């Protein structure tokens, strides 16, 4: 399924289209009233139409921005990572995502580090069916020694896919979105890598957890 089909099938996107259509109809009705020389009626319908259209546009923008985020209702596995030491303070990491994608990384450090961005929607947005969502952000190596953290080779790779609209950046620039969601929350976890093993990246409403997978 294409990105457009995914977005078009979103209930929020359909709500946005519906509001947009109602707003346009209201403005069209306003022009009909204007032709009948009723300026007050025209002004009222125009204001209502613009307001409803704005709500529809906002819903559509949020639907597009949510593309790539995963709804979070319970603790779930966000990825599986197979790690294998290759040299002192070096290891290979193979990441498998739930949708079947895989990615490999060469990482420097004593420990594997993964973090995620969390979107926490407010009650006003919950009414529209939006709830806590997450997006894995980056994978990196971590040294036990603080001095090595400052001076040794650092390896950091992005995990999140590029998106047409970044809701996190939009929220930081627009205080008017504060009643809808909180984008200041993130979570991270790390584990030592001293032998080959398979790890689960688990996400819950309380944060991110790296845990060795059960056989």
C-alpha positions in Angstrom: 0.0 0.0 0.0 1.4 3.4 -0.9 1.9 6.3 1.5 -1.0 8.2 0.0 -3.3 5.2 0.4 -2.2 4.8 4.0 -2.9 8.5 4.8 -6.2 8.5 2.8 -7.4 5.6 4.8 -6.8 7.4 8.1 -10.1 8.3 10.0 -8.5 11.7 10.9 -7.8 12.4 7.2 -11.4 11.6 6.3 -12.6 13.9 9.1 -10.4 16.7 7.8 -11.8 16.2 4.3 -15.3 16.3 5.6 -14.7 19.5 7.6 -13.0 21.0 4.6 -16.0 20.2 2.3 -18.5 21.6 4.8 -16.4 24.8 5.1 -16.3 25.2 1.3 -20.0 24.7 1.1 -20.6 27.3 3.8 -18.5 29.8 1.9 -20.2 29.0 -1.3 -23.6 29.6 0.4 -22.2 32.9 1.7 -21.6 34.1 -1.9 -25.1 33.1 -2.8 -26.4 35.2 0.0 -24.2 38.1 -1.1 -25.7 38.0 -4.5 -29.1 38.5 -2.8 -27.7 41.6 -1.2 -27.5 40.3 2.3 -24.0 41.3 3.5 -24.5 40.3 7.1 -25.5 36.7 6.1 -22.5 36.6 3.8 -20.1 37.6 6.5 -21.5 35.1 9.0 -21.3 32.2 6.5 -17.8 33.3 5.4 -16.5 33.3 9.0 -18.1 29.9 9.7 -16.8 28.5 6.5 -13.3 29.7 7.1 -13.3 28.3 10.7 -14.6 24.9 9.7 -12.1 24.8 6.8 -9.3 25.6 9.1 -10.3 22.7 11.4 -10.4 20.4 8.4 -6.9 21.6 7.3 -5.5 21.1 10.7 -6.9 17.5 10.9 -5.5 16.8 7.4 -2.0 18.2 8.4 -2.0 16.0 11.6 -3.0 12.9 9.6 -0.1 13.5 7.2 2.3 14.2 10.1 1.3 11.0 11.9 2.5 8.9 8.9 5.4 6.7 10.3 4.4 6.9 13.9 3.1 3.8 15.6 0.1 4.0 17.9 1.0 2.7 21.4 -1.7 1.2 23.6 0.5 -1.3 25.5 4.0 -2.6 25.8 5.0 -3.8 22.3 8.1 -4.8 20.4 9.2 -1.9 18.2 12.2 -3.8 16.7 14.6 -6.8 17.1 18.3 -6.2 17.1 20.9 -8.9 16.6 24.3 -7.9 17.9 27.7 -9.6 17.5 31.1 -8.3 18.8 33.6 -8.0 15.9 36.6 -6.4 17.7 37.4 -4.7 21.1 34.7 -2.0 21.6 33.2 -2.8 18.1 30.1 -4.8 17.2 27.7 -5.3 14.3 24.0 -4.6 14.8 21.3 -5.9 12.5 17.9 -4.2 13.1 14.6 -5.9 12.0 11.5 -3.7 12.1 7.9 -5.1 12.5 7.1 -4.2 8.9 9.9 -6.4 7.6 12.5 -3.8 6.9 16.1 -4.5 8.0 19.2 -2.3 8.4 22.7 -3.1 9.5 25.2 -0.9 11.4 28.8 -1.1 12.6 28.9 0.4 16.1 31.7 1.5 18.3 31.5 1.3 22.1 30.8 -1.0 25.0 27.0 -0.8 24.9 24.2 -0.5 22.5 22.0 2.7 22.8 18.6 3.2 21.2 16.2 6.1 21.7 12.7 7.1 20.5 10.5 10.1 20.2 7.1 10.0 21.9 4.0 12.0 21.0 1.6 12.4 23.8 -1.8 13.6 22.6 -4.0 15.7 24.9 -7.6 14.7 25.8 -8.9 17.1 23.1 -7.1 15.0 20.4 -8.0 11.7 22.1 -11.6 12.5 21.2 -10.5 12.3 17.5 -8.9 8.8 18.1 -5.3 10.0 18.6 -3.4 8.4 21.4 0.3 8.1 22.5 2.5 7.3 19.6 6.2 6.6 19.1 8.9 6.7 16.5 12.3 5.1 16.9 14.8 7.9 16.4 18.5 6.7 16.6 20.8 3.9 17.4 24.3 4.4 18.7 27.3 3.1 20.6 27.9 4.0 24.2 31.2 3.8 26.2 31.3 2.9 29.9 34.1 5.5 30.4 33.0 9.1 30.3 36.4 10.1 29.0 36.0 7.7 26.1 32.5 9.2 25.5 34.3 12.5 25.0 37.3 11.4 23.0 36.8 8.0 21.3 35.0 7.3 18.0 31.3 8.0 18.1 28.8 6.1 15.9 25.3 7.4 15.6 22.7 6.4 13.0 19.1 7.5 12.4 16.3 4.9 12.7 13.3 7.1 11.8 12.3 7.4 8.2 12.2 10.9 6.6 8.7 12.4 6.8 6.8 15.0 4.8 5.7 16.8 7.9 7.6 16.7 11.3 5.0 17.0 14.0 7.8 17.3 16.7 9.4 20.3 15.0 6.0 21.8 14.2 5.0 21.6 17.9 8.3 23.3 19.0 7.7 26.2 16.6 3.9 26.6 17.3 2.6 27.2 20.8 -0.9 27.2 19.4 -0.6 23.4 19.1 -0.1 23.0 22.8 -3.8 22.0 23.5 -3.4 19.1 21.1 -0.1 17.3 21.9 3.1 17.2 23.8 6.3 16.6 21.8 8.9 17.2 24.4 9.0 13.6 25.7 11.6 11.1 24.6 13.0 7.9 26.0 16.2 5.9 25.7 17.8 2.6 26.8 21.1 0.9 26.6 22.6 -2.5 27.3 26.2 -3.9 27.4 27.3 -5.9 24.3 29.9 -8.5 25.3 28.6 -11.5 23.4 26.4 -12.3 20.4 22.7 -12.0 21.3 19.3 -11.0 20.1 17.6 -8.0 21.7 14.0 -6.7 21.7 13.3 -3.0 21.7 10.2 -2.7 23.7 8.1 0.5 24.0 5.4 1.2 26.5 3.6 4.4 27.7 6.3 4.7 30.4 9.3 4.5 28.0 11.8 2.5 26.0 13.4 -0.8 27.1 16.1 -3.0 25.6 15.7 -6.6 26.7 17.3 -9.9 25.6 14.9 -11.9 23.5 13.6 -15.2 24.9 14.8 -18.2 22.9 
